[in-house]
Amino acid sequence: MNSLLLIIIGIPAIEILILIKVGQQVGAINTILLIFFTAFIGIYYARFEGLNTLRSGLLNLYQNKVPIYEIISGASIAIASALLILPGFITDCMGFLILFPFTRKLLIKNWIEKKYYKNRETKADIVDGEIIEQKKEDKNEL
């Protein structure tokens, strides 16, 4: 079966189960307030991190560096914001993990390494060579 279909069906089912269990323990109103609280805190912190990423990207542009990390980081902050808006505790945990700079940096580093460097050998990219210059007289003699 397609794994995307399992994710689309499985995550909301698990979210509903966890929401019911939390609602039984702390009450329905407190559960709803907790969902809104995590959404508001997450969106505020996402805005803060997004502005920091934008500032860092502009600094890299001023230094004539390509802001690759900042571009990927900005996209991951947008994904984290979407996960925080969705009601549920699993999506909130995933959103906060992506949103915090330390874990975001680890996730992006691991993703880049898997995506671009899994089939590469570092020694294959290095070629030893020597430059030999010939004098004009030597060229005419040949």
C-alpha positions in Angstrom: 0.0 0.0 0.0 1.2 3.5 -0.7 3.0 5.0 2.3 1.6 8.5 1.6 -2.0 7.1 1.9 -1.1 5.5 5.2 0.3 8.8 6.5 -2.8 10.7 5.3 -5.1 8.3 7.1 -2.9 7.3 10.0 -1.7 10.6 11.4 -5.3 12.1 11.8 -6.5 8.8 13.4 -3.7 8.9 15.9 -4.2 12.6 16.6 -7.9 12.0 17.3 -7.1 9.1 19.6 -4.6 11.3 21.5 -7.0 14.2 21.7 -9.7 11.9 23.1 -7.2 10.5 25.7 -6.0 14.0 26.7 -9.6 15.2 26.8 -10.5 12.4 29.2 -7.6 13.4 31.5 -7.8 17.2 31.6 -11.3 17.9 30.2 -12.6 19.0 26.8 -12.3 22.8 27.3 -8.7 22.5 28.6 -7.8 20.4 25.7 -9.2 22.9 23.2 -7.4 25.7 25.1 -4.2 23.8 25.0 -4.5 23.3 21.2 -5.0 27.0 20.7 -2.2 27.9 23.1 0.3 25.7 21.2 -0.9 27.2 17.9 -0.4 30.8 19.1 2.9 30.2 20.7 4.1 28.2 17.6 3.1 30.9 15.2 4.7 33.7 17.2 7.9 31.7 17.5 7.8 30.8 13.8 7.5 34.5 13.0 10.5 35.3 15.2 12.6 32.5 13.7 11.5 33.5 10.2 12.7 37.1 10.7 16.0 35.8 12.1 16.4 33.6 9.0 15.6 36.4 6.7 18.1 38.7 8.5 20.8 36.0 8.2 20.0 35.4 4.5 20.3 39.2 3.8 23.6 39.3 5.7 24.9 36.4 3.5 23.8 38.3 0.4 25.6 41.4 1.5 28.8 39.2 1.9 28.3 37.8 -1.6 27.5 34.3 -0.2 24.7 32.1 -1.4 22.2 31.7 1.4 21.4 28.0 0.8 20.9 27.1 4.4 18.6 30.1 4.9 16.5 29.2 1.9 16.0 25.6 3.2 15.5 26.9 6.7 12.8 29.3 5.6 11.0 26.5 3.8 11.2 24.3 6.9 9.9 27.1 9.1 6.9 27.4 6.8 6.3 23.7 7.1 6.7 23.9 10.9 4.1 26.7 11.0 1.6 24.6 9.0 2.1 21.7 11.4 1.6 24.0 14.4 -1.6 25.4 13.0 -3.1 21.9 12.5 -4.9 20.7 15.6 -3.2 17.9 17.4 -0.3 17.1 19.6 1.8 14.9 17.3 1.8 17.6 14.6 2.6 20.2 17.3 5.6 18.2 18.5 6.9 17.7 14.9 6.4 21.4 14.2 8.3 22.5 17.3 11.1 20.1 16.5 11.5 21.6 13.0 11.1 25.2 14.4 13.9 25.1 17.0 17.2 26.2 15.4 19.3 23.3 16.9 17.1 20.5 15.7 16.3 22.3 12.4 20.0 22.5 11.7 20.5 18.8 12.4 17.5 17.8 10.2 18.6 20.0 7.3 22.2 18.7 7.6 21.1 15.1 7.6 18.7 15.7 4.7 21.4 17.4 2.6 23.8 14.6 3.3 21.3 11.9 2.4 20.1 13.7 -0.7 23.4 14.8 -2.2 26.3 12.9 -0.7 25.0 9.3 -0.2 26.5 8.0 -3.5 29.6 10.2 -3.6 33.0 9.4 -2.4 35.0 12.3 -1.3 38.2 10.9 -2.6 36.7 10.6 -6.1 36.3 14.4 -6.3 40.0 15.1 -5.6 42.5 14.7 -8.5 46.2 15.1 -8.0 48.0 16.8 -10.8 51.1 18.7 -11.7 51.5 21.6 -14.1 54.5 21.5 -16.4 55.3 24.6 -18.4 57.3 24.4 -21.6 59.4 27.1 -23.0 58.6 28.5 -26.4 61.9 27.2 -27.7 61.0 23.7 -26.6 57.7 23.9 -28.5 59.4 25.0 -31.7 61.8 22.0 -31.5 59.0 19.5 -31.4 
